[in-house]
């Protein structure tokens, strides 16, 4: 009787021991996520083998700095160390993982530490090589930036709801707006030309905008004529500026010194020494008349 009563008592469910959190590696080691990652989706790692995909998904969800060595992973995953070592090598071949070393220099010590980089997105060798150099390009091309003309057309409906355009209309009319901008038109002038005096109702916004862009196109800007440039040069000796024709040999007249006087006498004659000095002295009245020599 007692045994039957005790047998009917429901037993408490056996508690499953909590899974210990994944340990972190020593400072400077452990997992490091690669930049420019795509958002996480359900199709991540579907190109890998089942075991490799499971390990990759587990590593992907670990925070940076986690210990992802073979021994530590074997304690948290249902695979042995040999299997995990093979999986990590396959992940490296597939472009999801790279191992390397980096020199860390502090005030006290200089040491080499092991880095393990993980990427949810499979990368080519060229990408990893660029990332190692510190200039890794984005994984996918950036979305092209819309031009100023496209943005103005797309926002036209905010100013005039009747002129709301589709994306295809904006692409088709973009060159015409670009021509307005090239001719110096401002956005305010464009908006005024397109939105002032609208008919009611507007049956086709794209055709109306196209016609106004064509009919109200401003004239091409007049190019300025050739300009007269006034230049001055500086003397290479004293630095005083002056017109180019006054600087002979790069020197002004005072820095060039007195110019030599032309020779006295018929062309081709050679003066004897001291003749010019005696002539200057005679002119100055320094030589008495009795001492003057005449020929």
WOFENWO-V647043 format. One record per residue. OMEGA is omega in whole degrees, -180 to 180 (999 if undefined). NEAR is the number of other ideal C-beta (glycine too) atoms within 8 Angstrom. D_CENTER is the distance of its C-alpha to the mean C-alpha in whole Angstrom. Layout:
OMEGA | NEAR | D_CENTER
OMEGA | NEAR | D_CENTER
//
This chain:
179 | 4 | 87
-179 | 5 | 85
-179 | 6 | 83
178 | 7 | 82
179 | 8 | 81
-178 | 7 | 78
-180 | 6 | 77
-179 | 6 | 76
-180 | 6 | 74
-180 | 4 | 70
178 | 4 | 68
180 | 4 | 65
-180 | 4 | 62
-178 | 4 | 61
177 | 4 | 58
-179 | 4 | 55
-179 | 4 | 53
178 | 4 | 50
-180 | 5 | 47
179 | 6 | 46
180 | 4 | 42
-176 | 9 | 40
176 | 8 | 40
179 | 8 | 37
176 | 12 | 36
-180 | 5 | 36
-180 | 5 | 33
-179 | 5 | 30
174 | 11 | 32
-175 | 12 | 32
173 | 13 | 29
-179 | 10 | 26
176 | 9 | 24
-179 | 12 | 21
175 | 6 | 18
179 | 7 | 17
174 | 10 | 20
178 | 8 | 22
-179 | 4 | 25
180 | 6 | 28
180 | 6 | 31
-178 | 3 | 34
176 | 4 | 33
175 | 10 | 31
178 | 10 | 33
179 | 6 | 35
-179 | 5 | 35
173 | 11 | 36
-175 | 6 | 40
-180 | 6 | 41
179 | 9 | 41
179 | 13 | 38
179 | 11 | 37
-180 | 9 | 39
-180 | 15 | 37
179 | 13 | 34
178 | 10 | 34
179 | 11 | 36
-178 | 13 | 33
-178 | 11 | 31
178 | 5 | 32
177 | 9 | 33
177 | 6 | 31
-178 | 7 | 29
179 | 10 | 31
179 | 13 | 34
-180 | 10 | 36
174 | 12 | 36
-177 | 7 | 38
-178 | 9 | 40
-179 | 7 | 43
178 | 11 | 42
-180 | 14 | 41
179 | 11 | 44
-176 | 6 | 46
179 | 9 | 44
-177 | 10 | 44
179 | 2 | 47
178 | 10 | 46
-177 | 6 | 47
179 | 8 | 45
179 | 6 | 46
180 | 9 | 44
177 | 14 | 41
177 | 9 | 41
-180 | 8 | 41
179 | 12 | 39
177 | 11 | 36
178 | 8 | 36
177 | 11 | 36
176 | 13 | 33
178 | 11 | 31
-179 | 6 | 32
178 | 10 | 31
-180 | 11 | 27
-172 | 12 | 28
175 | 11 | 28
176 | 8 | 27
179 | 8 | 29
180 | 8 | 28
-180 | 7 | 29
-180 | 7 | 27
179 | 7 | 28
-177 | 9 | 29
175 | 4 | 30
179 | 6 | 31
-176 | 2 | 34
-170 | 3 | 37
173 | 4 | 36
-177 | 6 | 33
177 | 6 | 34
179 | 7 | 32
-180 | 9 | 32
177 | 8 | 31
175 | 10 | 28
-178 | 12 | 29
-180 | 12 | 26
-180 | 13 | 26
175 | 13 | 25
178 | 9 | 26
178 | 9 | 24
-178 | 7 | 25
175 | 12 | 23
179 | 6 | 23
-180 | 7 | 24
179 | 6 | 20
-180 | 12 | 19
178 | 11 | 21
178 | 8 | 20
179 | 10 | 16
178 | 12 | 17
178 | 7 | 20
179 | 7 | 17
-180 | 5 | 15
-179 | 5 | 12
177 | 10 | 13
175 | 6 | 12
-177 | 6 | 13
-179 | 9 | 17
-178 | 5 | 17
-180 | 4 | 15
179 | 5 | 13
-177 | 4 | 15
180 | 4 | 15
179 | 4 | 14
-178 | 6 | 17
178 | 8 | 18
179 | 6 | 20
-180 | 13 | 23
-179 | 12 | 23
180 | 9 | 22
179 | 12 | 25
-179 | 14 | 27
-180 | 11 | 27
-177 | 8 | 28
-179 | 15 | 31
178 | 10 | 33
178 | 5 | 33
180 | 8 | 34
-178 | 9 | 37
180 | 6 | 37
-179 | 8 | 39
177 | 15 | 36
-176 | 7 | 35
175 | 14 | 33
179 | 6 | 32
179 | 7 | 28
177 | 6 | 30
179 | 12 | 31
179 | 12 | 28
-177 | 8 | 26
-178 | 7 | 29
-178 | 15 | 29
180 | 12 | 26
-180 | 7 | 26
177 | 11 | 29
176 | 14 | 27
177 | 10 | 24
176 | 9 | 27
-179 | 14 | 28
179 | 11 | 25
180 | 6 | 25
173 | 11 | 28
-179 | 7 | 27
177 | 8 | 28
179 | 6 | 27
178 | 6 | 27
178 | 6 | 30
178 | 10 | 32
-179 | 13 | 31
179 | 11 | 32
-179 | 8 | 35
-176 | 10 | 36
-171 | 12 | 35
-177 | 10 | 37
176 | 6 | 40
-179 | 3 | 43
174 | 10 | 43
179 | 6 | 46
2 | 4 | 47
174 | 5 | 47
-176 | 10 | 44
-180 | 3 | 45
-176 | 6 | 41
-176 | 11 | 38
-180 | 11 | 36
179 | 7 | 39
179 | 12 | 39
179 | 15 | 36
-179 | 10 | 36
180 | 8 | 39
177 | 10 | 38
-180 | 14 | 34
-175 | 8 | 36
-177 | 6 | 39
-179 | 7 | 37
-179 | 10 | 35
180 | 8 | 34
178 | 5 | 35
-179 | 4 | 33
179 | 6 | 32
-180 | 4 | 34
179 | 4 | 33
179 | 4 | 34
-179 | 4 | 36
-179 | 3 | 36
175 | 5 | 36
-177 | 4 | 39
176 | 4 | 37
-177 | 4 | 39
173 | 5 | 38
178 | 8 | 40
179 | 10 | 40
176 | 8 | 41
-179 | 14 | 44
-178 | 5 | 43
-176 | 7 | 46
178 | 7 | 46
-180 | 6 | 43
180 | 7 | 44
179 | 7 | 43
179 | 11 | 45
-177 | 7 | 45
-177 | 8 | 44
179 | 4 | 48
-180 | 8 | 49
179 | 12 | 47
-177 | 6 | 49
180 | 5 | 47
-178 | 7 | 45
175 | 10 | 48
-175 | 12 | 49
179 | 5 | 53
-179 | 6 | 54
178 | 9 | 52
-180 | 9 | 53
-179 | 5 | 57
180 | 3 | 60
-180 | 5 | 60
180 | 4 | 63
-180 | 5 | 66
-179 | 4 | 68
178 | 6 | 71
178 | 7 | 74
-180 | 5 | 77
178 | 4 | 77
177 | 3 | 74
-180 | 3 | 74
180 | 7 | 76
-179 | 3 | 75
175 | 9 | 76
-178 | 5 | 78
175 | 4 | 76
-177 | 6 | 77
-177 | 9 | 78
179 | 9 | 75
180 | 7 | 75
179 | 9 | 79
178 | 9 | 78
179 | 8 | 76
178 | 9 | 79
-180 | 10 | 82
-178 | 6 | 80
179 | 6 | 79
-177 | 5 | 83
-177 | 5 | 83
178 | 9 | 85
-177 | 5 | 89
-178 | 5 | 90
-178 | 4 | 93
-178 | 6 | 90
-180 | 8 | 88
179 | 4 | 88
177 | 3 | 89
999 | 2 | 89
//
